[in-house]
Amino acid sequence: MEKLGRILKIDTNTQSSAQIVTVLLDTPEAELCAIKTAEQETQCGISCAGGCSGCNMAGIERGVFAVQGNIIKAVNTAGVPLASGEKVRITVPDKKALLQAAVSIGIPALLAVFAYIVLFMQTKSEQTAVQAAFGGLFLGALFAFGVNHLLKDRSLPEVTERL
């Protein structure tokens, strides 16, 4: 995945001496709406002044489906000299995206299923097995947070070029 954005802030990580930049992505407001409806396509469009009541098209930022994910942190692995206000290209390699999906969704789900099956086979109690499934989800979430803590900068999107 590649996106363009403008640098808001530059920080330096003291442990790895990598530049961590906060980037405002150039995402049209229509893409920020988490729902795509026929109403939005016909009435709102990209130049919507009022927006649907649920999204952030009107800039209200309090709708049920308002998405505020257009400001992200990225790491400058290319070593390109950067300054605030510059336009940059941000990429997320496919391997990083797959690893993040596996760690954050796959492993907790597998642990929940595994815990449910094992405890159901042991106790023949559905209530205990469901509790074990929630325990598996909790352990999977702890594992995901642990991996995120260990990887730190290596899991962030990368600044690949200055435009």
N, C-alpha and C positions, 0 to 999 in steps of 0.2 A: 504494500500500500504506500502511495506517495501523496503527500499534501504539501501545499505551500502555506507559508505563514510569515508573520512579522515578529521579530524578537522584542519582548517586553522587558526582560530582565536577564542578566547574566550572573551566575554564581560559580564559584570554583569549589569543587569537592576537595577537601583537605587530604583525604586518604589516598585518592587516586590521581589528584591534580587534573582531573578532567573538568571541562567547562560544562556546567549544567545550565541550559537556557530555558526560560519560560517563553513559550511561543503562542501567539494568538493566530489560530488557523484562519485562512481565507476560505471560510465555509459560508456559502449563501444561507441566509436565514431560512429558506425553504427546506434545506437539508437538515437543519437543526430540529425540526419538528419530529418527534419520535413516532408520530402516526401519519400515515399517508391515506387520505380519504378522497372520495370523489368530490366532496365539497371543497376541499383544499385545492384540488386540481382545477376546478371550474371557477370558483369564486375567489380564492386567495391568489393562487399563482405565485410568482416570485416577487411581484411588486405589491404585495398585500399591505394595506395600511392598517386594517383592523385586526386581521388574523382570526383564526377560529378561537373559541374561548379556552381551548385546552392547551394550545401550544404557545410558543414564545414569539410568534410572528409579529406581534404588536410591540415587542420589547418590554412587556410587562414583567416577565420572568417569574410568574407565579402560577401559571396554568398547571393543570394536572400532569400534562405531558411535556412541560418545558424542559429542554435539554440545554445544559450549560457546559457541554463538553468540548468547547472550541478553544480552551486554553489548556495547553499541555506542557509537560517538561520533556526535554530531549537532551541528549548528550552529544557533544561535539567530538566525535571520534575521528573525523577527518583532519583535525588540527587546523581548520580554516580560521583565520582571524575574524572575529565577529564583534559587532557593536550593537547597542540597543537601537531599535528602529529599522534595522536591515531586514530585507526579505530573504528567506531561506527555504530550501527544500528539505522536508522531513520524510524519512522512510522507515518502515517497519519491515525488516526481513521476514520472509515466510517462516523460517525456522523459529524465530522469536515468537511470532504470533501463535504457531502451533504449540510451542512449549508452554506459553502462558495459558492457552486454552486447556491443555492437558492438565497442568498443575492446578488451575483454579476451578475447573469444572469436572474434568475426567476423574482425577484421583479421589476427590470427595464423593463423587457418585459411586465409584467402584467400591470404596470403603463402606459406604452405606449399604449397598447391595450385599457385599460379602458379610458384613456384620449381621444383617437381617437373616441371610440364609443359614449361617453357622449357628446363631442362637435359636432360630426356629427349629433346626434339626436337633439341637441339644435339649430344648425345653418343651417343644411343641406348643408354645404359648405365643400367640400373635402379639399380645401386648408387650411382652418382653422383647420380641423380635423388632417391633417398631421402635421401642426405646433404644435398642442397640443400633438401629439404622440412624437415628438421630445422633447417637454417639459417634457413629462412623462419619457422619457429615461434619460433626464438630472436630474430630481428629483430622479429617481431610482439610478443613479450613485452617487449622493450626499448622498443618504441613505446608499449605499454600503460603501462609504468612511467613513461615520460616524460610521457604525458598526465596520469597520476595526480599526478605531481609538479607539473605546471603548474597543474592545476585545484585542488589541495589542498582548501580548505574548500568550494568550490563543488560538489564531487562528494559531499559528505556528506549524509546524511538531514537533514531540517529539523525543528526544534521549532516546531510551529504554534500550540500553545496550552498554557496552564497550567491544570490541572484542580483 
